[in-house]
Amino acid sequence: MTDTRIVEHTSDRAWTAEAVRRIGADGLRSADTHLLKVDLPSWSRTEAGGIDLYLKDESTHPTGSLKHRLARSLFLYALCNGWIRPGTTVIEASSGSTAVSEAYFAKLIGVPFVAVMMKGTSPRKTELIEAQGGRCHFVDSPSEIYAVAQRLEAELDGHFIDQFTMAERATDWRGNNNIAESVFAQMAGEPHPVPEWIVVGAGTGGTSATFGRYVRYQQHDTRLAVVDVENSVFLPAYEAGDGTITSTGGSRIEGIGRPRVEPSFVSQVIDRMIGVPDASSVAAARFLSSRLGRRVGGSTGTNFWGACTIMAEMADAGRAGSVVSLLCDSGDRYDHTYYNDEWVAEQELDLAPPTAVLTEYFATGVWNS
């Protein structure tokens, strides 16, 4: 006679359902972010109809940055895979903004959260993580964060949520109000509703993967440009077609740039990459802030510099159209760095040349980068 064996692990289903409900309800309470049209000088009007620049303002999320979308997706993905259960400590390797958002969702569903971060990360971000009940674990080198996160996962019997691997998997790139679908819906009434270019940076690579996949899925002619910063390997790897390239340095532009090619970086959906010096990123953030009347973060400066590069190219070719990029987070988080002249001097960043380039560009339409 054969014994029938039944093994069940269903005791956490009710808790998981409640956690998913809480995250869903939070999403329903959150309005979509604005798409800002940047006021450009008269040179942007060409015989072909003109060039328009838009910024998706992700700073208005409840946790203040683009990473709010990613954190929501990562938590739902982990919950629905059964990786987060009652009392599970969630661990993340993060430069700050993702951890701020993940600490928010961890508190929302009632689980502990630990962020493995580089020493020197914005103190304001550390305060925001701790205000949500999260704990910060600092490391000296960017190459340490993965191993330390994995060690903490084992020691705490927790779950390393791993944004750098899971970002492109957790996001529904075909729709479900992801950032790409939102942008195209908001562009519907504009003079050029289908952008010529979308310009984004890469940290995990999840945002560029979402945009790149979405425009192909929807059969748009929109091209995707990814901007990269100093001490990051995304651009060299893209140029060489070699995903094994690494770097020992860390990015000074928080939120983008990595010392290794992250698993979520899908190079095949990228049409162009643009390398932006850190001085240009910081100068562009300050310049754009003065035009918007409020501060933007360093990664937004990187995006803006890349967008200006593309708009200048379009104008030279007499080509009309729209360019869309991201306002990733508020510059108020960076009082001690990008908006601190002492920090800029310590980093030996000369902001005068890129500021002159932007000033001349907005005055005359001539881009001399």
C-alpha angles and dihedrals in degrees: 000000000000119000116223111226122205122187120182134188101178103118093106097052095098092048091049092049090053092048091051090047091053092051091046092050090049089053092052089053091053119084120217117265123259125258105221122206110217116224106240126190123257093268088075088071108087135175087260091060109273144278122267129194124204131184122202101221104221092165090086095070115113090259094041106245150067088264092074089080092050094047092052091050093046093051093047090047093050093045094049091048090053094243096122115056134164109309095006111151109227115214126194137182103220144155088220119274096071089049091051090055094042091050087056093054093043089055090046093059096033106249130128119257133203124187118203104209142169117258107253095041111146109289088218090061091049090052091050092051092049091045087061091052096260127137126227121219111190128209132188101226132041089227090064100059097082096049093044092050090051091048091051090048089058096041094048096036084235139136123264099212090197107201092190092063102029103041097091092040099048096050118083097226095184094066138287089144094297117167094268094051089047093052094050092047091051092047093055095100098041126107090251104028096175107060120231089214140010114204122200139153127236127235104141092001091235097117095049090047091052094050094042094050094042096054090050093047091050091043094236121160090225115130125216123226120188118200120210133194139216118292091023124119101204095093097043090047092048091049095047097036087232118130093184095073113119138180133206094212129087129229118257090203102079117225098023136063124049138206090229136030102266120224091242093057105104104190095180093072094053118097098189141003125208124198112219121193114232092240089057091049093052094042091048092050090053093044094049091046090057091052095046095042093234136072124265129194128258096259089056087055089054090051092048093051090051091047091051090051091054095043090053089052091050092049092050089053092047089240123151125206146101132286121201126197139157136265093207103186145335122286089223087087090064105054090125096050127020094025095039113091092201091057091047090052092047089053089049092234114159106206096177099084097048091042089054090050092053093044092052092044094054091044099046110006090244113134111202102170 
